[in-house]
Amino acid sequence: MFGNYLIGLREGLEASLVVCILVAYLVKSGNRAKLLPIWIGVGTAVTLSLAFGAILQFGSQALTFKAQEMLGGSLSILSVGLVTWMVFWMRRTARHLRAELQDRLDAALAMGTGALMATAFLAVGREGLETSLFIWTAVQATDDGVRPVVGAALGLLTAVLLGWLFYRGALRINLAKFFTWTGAMLVVVAAGVLAYGVHDLQEAGVLPGLNSKLFDISGTVPKDSWYGTLLKGVFNFQPDPTVAQVVVWVLYVTPVLLFFLRPSRPAKASAQTADRRVTAAK
């Protein structure tokens, strides 16, 4: 449940901050009358994201078991790829998110109402579709009734509240640090989803090694125990993984976390170094 709460919070806060920045800029620049197209674009993006999640949930139920496993495994791998790209993109652009959105909004204001709707729709829709896909695959991975859905919903509601407080000026967020640490935790969650996707493909017969268990500690960590449920909900941990699941988990989480958490080189320092090289060359 915590893992899904983190997904809802992390992904939802991105969308909330985008909306807050767009709305605040229009209000402060004297374009309050242009807010309606923004809200129409946001509402359309949210509706599309919910519809996409419903199609995934109810459409997959009509498939055979093998087709369900192939779909679940394939979408798990796809969602992990999208989320990995997203956390790196947000870590790189968090400091400049406001300026980037304001530049887009200036261009949209010059083009008219349709451009404003499209700007809001694209900015929120991308986050919404990614969120729907990743939450769906994470819920399939946990297989823990409605609690994962409740966790994701609570995370989204928290994100909306934080976004509103951010807009009202009652909350100051160091976006760079927030997205770095939540991104690192999300990488661990994504590793569990990836391992579960591999297990789905093994059950579908696409990948071999379903019966080659690396270890089985079900007696020590029962799946139905409170701590087994906790580990499953937070890390998608299972006490009897296959060799392929563990190998994929390690090969994903180790390099991604090391690369993600490495100190970033300040842009100013890089520019100064480049200037010195140019001067020396002259």
C-alpha positions as CSV (number, residue, x, y, z in Angstrom):
1,M,0.0,0.0,0.0
2,F,2.9,2.4,0.8
3,G,4.5,1.8,-2.6
4,N,1.2,2.7,-4.3
5,Y,0.8,5.7,-2.1
6,L,4.3,6.8,-3.1
7,I,3.4,6.4,-6.8
8,G,0.2,8.4,-6.4
9,L,2.0,11.1,-4.4
10,R,5.1,11.4,-6.6
11,E,3.2,11.3,-9.9
12,G,0.2,13.3,-8.7
13,L,2.4,16.1,-7.3
14,E,4.1,16.6,-10.6
15,A,0.7,17.2,-12.3
16,S,-0.5,19.4,-9.4
17,L,2.6,21.6,-9.6
18,V,2.2,21.9,-13.3
19,V,-1.4,23.1,-12.9
20,C,-0.5,25.5,-10.0
21,I,2.3,27.1,-12.1
22,L,0.0,27.6,-15.1
23,V,-2.8,29.0,-13.0
24,A,-0.5,31.3,-10.9
25,Y,1.2,32.7,-14.0
26,L,-2.1,33.5,-15.7
27,V,-3.5,35.2,-12.5
28,K,-0.3,37.2,-11.8
29,S,0.0,38.3,-15.5
30,G,-3.5,39.6,-15.5
31,N,-5.0,36.9,-17.7
32,R,-7.5,35.4,-15.2
33,A,-10.1,35.3,-18.0
34,K,-7.9,32.7,-19.7
35,L,-8.3,30.2,-16.9
36,L,-11.3,28.4,-18.3
37,P,-9.3,26.8,-21.3
38,I,-6.7,25.7,-18.8
39,W,-9.2,23.9,-16.6
40,I,-10.9,22.3,-19.7
41,G,-7.5,21.0,-20.8
42,V,-6.8,19.7,-17.2
43,G,-10.3,18.1,-16.9
44,T,-9.9,16.4,-20.4
45,A,-6.5,15.0,-19.4
46,V,-7.8,13.6,-16.1
47,T,-10.8,12.0,-17.8
48,L,-8.5,10.4,-20.4
49,S,-6.2,9.1,-17.8
50,L,-9.1,7.6,-15.8
51,A,-10.6,6.1,-19.0
52,F,-7.2,4.6,-19.8
53,G,-7.0,3.0,-16.4
54,A,-10.5,1.6,-16.7
55,I,-9.7,0.1,-20.1
56,L,-6.6,-1.6,-18.7
57,Q,-8.5,-3.0,-15.7
58,F,-11.8,-4.2,-17.3
59,G,-10.4,-4.9,-20.8
60,S,-7.8,-7.3,-19.4
61,Q,-10.4,-9.4,-17.6
62,A,-11.9,-10.6,-20.9
63,L,-8.6,-12.1,-21.9
64,T,-7.4,-15.7,-21.4
65,F,-5.0,-16.4,-18.5
66,K,-2.0,-16.6,-20.9
67,A,-3.0,-13.4,-22.6
68,Q,-3.5,-11.6,-19.2
69,E,0.0,-12.7,-18.1
70,M,1.6,-11.6,-21.4
71,L,-0.3,-8.2,-21.2
72,G,0.6,-7.7,-17.6
73,G,4.3,-8.6,-18.1
74,S,4.7,-6.4,-21.2
75,L,3.0,-3.4,-19.6
76,S,5.0,-3.8,-16.4
77,I,8.2,-3.6,-18.4
78,L,6.9,-0.6,-20.4
79,S,5.7,1.3,-17.3
80,V,9.1,0.8,-15.6
81,G,10.8,2.2,-18.7
82,L,8.5,5.2,-18.7
83,V,8.9,5.8,-15.0
84,T,12.7,5.5,-15.2
85,W,12.8,8.1,-17.9
86,M,10.4,10.4,-16.0
87,V,12.4,10.4,-12.7
88,F,15.6,11.3,-14.5
89,W,13.8,14.0,-16.5
90,M,12.3,15.5,-13.4
91,R,15.6,15.4,-11.5
92,R,17.2,17.3,-14.3
93,T,14.4,19.9,-14.9
94,A,12.9,20.4,-11.4
95,R,14.8,23.6,-10.8
96,H,13.7,25.1,-14.2
97,L,10.2,23.7,-14.3
98,R,8.5,27.0,-13.6
99,A,10.4,28.9,-16.3
100,E,9.9,26.2,-18.9
101,L,6.1,26.1,-18.3
102,Q,5.9,29.9,-18.3
103,D,7.7,30.1,-21.7
104,R,5.2,27.6,-23.1
105,L,2.3,29.5,-21.7
106,D,3.5,32.8,-23.2
107,A,3.6,31.1,-26.6
108,A,0.1,29.6,-26.1
109,L,-1.3,33.0,-25.0
110,A,-0.1,34.5,-28.3
111,M,-1.7,31.6,-30.3
112,G,-5.2,31.7,-28.6
113,T,-7.6,29.6,-26.6
114,G,-7.0,26.3,-28.3
115,A,-3.3,26.5,-27.6
116,L,-3.9,27.1,-23.9
117,M,-6.1,24.0,-23.7
118,A,-3.5,22.0,-25.6
119,T,-0.7,23.2,-23.3
120,A,-2.6,22.2,-20.1
121,F,-3.8,18.9,-21.7
122,L,-0.4,17.8,-22.8
123,A,1.3,18.9,-19.6
124,V,-1.1,17.0,-17.4
125,G,-2.1,14.2,-19.8
126,R,1.4,12.9,-20.0
127,E,1.7,12.6,-16.3
128,G,-1.8,11.1,-16.0
129,L,-1.3,8.4,-18.6
130,E,2.0,7.4,-17.0
131,T,0.4,7.4,-13.6
132,S,-2.5,5.2,-14.7
133,L,-0.2,2.7,-16.4
134,F,2.3,2.5,-13.5
135,I,-0.5,2.3,-10.8
136,W,-2.2,-0.5,-12.7
137,T,0.9,-2.5,-13.1
138,A,1.9,-1.9,-9.5
139,V,-1.6,-3.0,-8.3
140,Q,-1.3,-6.2,-10.4
141,A,2.1,-6.8,-8.8
142,T,0.9,-6.5,-5.2
143,D,-2.3,-8.5,-5.7
144,D,-3.5,-7.4,-2.4
145,G,-7.2,-6.6,-2.9
146,V,-8.3,-2.9,-2.9
147,R,-5.6,-1.7,-0.5
148,P,-3.2,-0.8,-3.4
149,V,-5.9,1.3,-5.1
150,V,-6.7,3.0,-1.8
151,G,-3.0,3.8,-1.3
152,A,-2.7,5.3,-4.7
153,A,-5.9,7.3,-4.2
154,L,-4.6,8.7,-0.9
155,G,-1.3,9.6,-2.6
156,L,-3.1,11.5,-5.3
157,L,-5.3,13.3,-2.8
158,T,-2.2,14.3,-0.8
159,A,-0.6,15.5,-4.0
160,V,-3.7,17.7,-4.7
161,L,-3.6,19.1,-1.2
162,L,0.1,19.9,-1.4
163,G,-0.3,21.5,-4.8
164,W,-3.1,23.7,-3.4
165,L,-0.9,24.7,-0.4
166,F,2.0,25.4,-2.8
167,Y,-0.3,27.7,-4.8
168,R,-1.5,29.5,-1.8
169,G,2.0,30.2,-0.6
170,A,1.5,28.2,2.6
171,L,4.1,25.6,1.6
172,R,7.6,25.9,0.3
173,I,9.0,22.8,-1.4
174,N,12.6,22.2,-2.4
175,L,11.6,20.5,-5.7
176,A,15.1,19.3,-6.5
177,K,15.5,17.4,-3.2
178,F,11.9,16.2,-3.1
179,F,12.0,14.7,-6.6
180,T,15.5,13.2,-6.0
181,W,14.6,11.2,-2.9
182,T,11.1,10.2,-3.9
183,G,12.6,9.3,-7.3
184,A,15.1,7.0,-5.6
185,M,12.3,5.3,-3.7
186,L,10.3,5.0,-6.8
187,V,13.2,3.3,-8.6
188,V,13.1,0.5,-5.9
189,V,9.3,0.2,-6.4
190,A,9.8,0.0,-10.1
191,A,12.4,-2.7,-9.7
192,G,9.7,-4.8,-7.9
193,V,7.2,-4.1,-10.7
194,L,9.9,-5.2,-13.3
195,A,10.6,-8.4,-11.4
196,Y,6.8,-9.1,-11.3
197,G,6.6,-8.5,-15.0
198,V,9.3,-11.0,-15.7
199,H,7.3,-13.5,-13.5
200,D,4.2,-12.8,-15.6
201,L,6.0,-13.5,-18.8
202,Q,7.4,-16.7,-17.3
203,E,3.9,-17.8,-16.4
204,A,2.8,-17.1,-19.9
205,G,5.6,-19.3,-21.3
206,V,7.3,-16.4,-23.0
207,L,10.3,-16.6,-20.7
208,P,11.8,-19.9,-19.3
209,G,12.7,-20.6,-15.7
210,L,9.4,-20.5,-13.9
211,N,10.3,-23.4,-11.6
212,S,13.9,-22.3,-11.0
213,K,13.5,-20.7,-7.6
214,L,16.6,-18.9,-6.3
215,F,15.4,-19.4,-2.7
216,D,12.2,-20.0,-0.8
217,I,11.8,-18.4,2.6
218,S,8.0,-18.7,2.7
219,G,8.3,-20.5,6.0
220,T,10.2,-17.5,7.6
221,V,8.3,-14.7,5.8
222,P,4.8,-16.0,5.1
223,K,3.0,-14.1,2.3
224,D,-0.1,-13.6,4.5
225,S,1.8,-12.4,7.6
226,W,1.8,-8.7,8.5
227,Y,5.5,-8.3,7.7
228,G,5.2,-10.3,4.5
229,T,2.3,-8.0,3.5
230,L,4.3,-4.9,4.4
231,L,7.4,-6.0,2.4
232,K,5.1,-6.9,-0.5
233,G,3.3,-3.6,-0.4
234,V,6.4,-1.5,-0.1
235,F,9.0,-3.3,-2.2
236,N,6.9,-5.9,-4.1
237,F,9.0,-8.5,-2.2
238,Q,8.1,-12.1,-2.6
239,P,9.7,-14.9,-0.5
240,D,10.1,-17.4,-3.4
241,P,11.5,-15.5,-6.5
242,T,12.8,-17.2,-9.6
243,V,16.4,-16.8,-10.6
244,A,15.4,-14.5,-13.5
245,Q,13.4,-12.2,-11.2
246,V,16.3,-11.6,-8.8
247,V,18.8,-11.2,-11.7
248,V,16.6,-8.6,-13.4
249,W,15.9,-6.8,-10.1
250,V,19.6,-6.5,-9.3
251,L,20.6,-5.5,-12.9
252,Y,18.0,-2.8,-12.9
253,V,18.2,-1.2,-9.4
254,T,22.0,-1.2,-9.0
255,P,23.1,0.9,-12.0
256,V,19.9,3.0,-12.1
257,L,20.2,4.1,-8.4
258,L,24.0,4.7,-8.7
259,F,23.5,6.9,-11.8
260,F,20.4,8.6,-10.4
261,L,22.0,9.5,-7.0
262,R,25.4,10.6,-8.3
263,P,26.1,14.3,-7.6
264,S,25.1,16.5,-10.5
265,R,27.7,19.0,-11.7
266,P,26.6,22.6,-11.3
267,A,25.8,24.2,-14.6
268,K,27.6,27.4,-13.6
269,A,30.8,25.5,-12.8
270,S,30.6,23.7,-16.2
271,A,30.1,27.0,-18.0
272,Q,33.1,28.6,-16.2
273,T,35.3,25.6,-17.1
274,A,34.2,25.9,-20.8
275,D,35.0,29.6,-20.7
276,R,38.5,28.9,-19.3
277,R,39.1,26.3,-22.1
278,V,38.1,28.8,-24.8
279,T,40.4,31.5,-23.3
280,A,43.3,29.1,-23.1
281,A,42.8,28.0,-26.7
282,K,43.0,31.6,-27.8
